[in-house]
């Protein structure tokens, strides 16, 4: 497992599926994912939507919205993302937020 302070961290967000190769850190909550992204070291994240009890763990959409806002405010470096959620509504919502993030990064020349 990589040190969270290491530059260029690849994050897997999921409460059930094991972390596949190609990722450095496995997190299971919205808060943990956001804390890592906020460091500016995350270069890739793969998102699941449903993370258990939403009142406790949050969800992947909250993470996607955090990324979208950071891109909009130009406070978050561009990162690669994938969505591996089986929830079709959650997948669509996260996809829209992350597509917006991509558009904002392009506008900022990132």
Secondary structure, DSSP 8 states (H G I E B T S, - for coil): ---TTSSSEEEEE-SSS---TT-SEEE-SHHHHHHHHHTT-EEEEEE-SB-S-HHHH-BHHHHHHHHHHHHHHT-S---EEEE--S-HHHHHHHHHHHHHHHHHHHHTT-
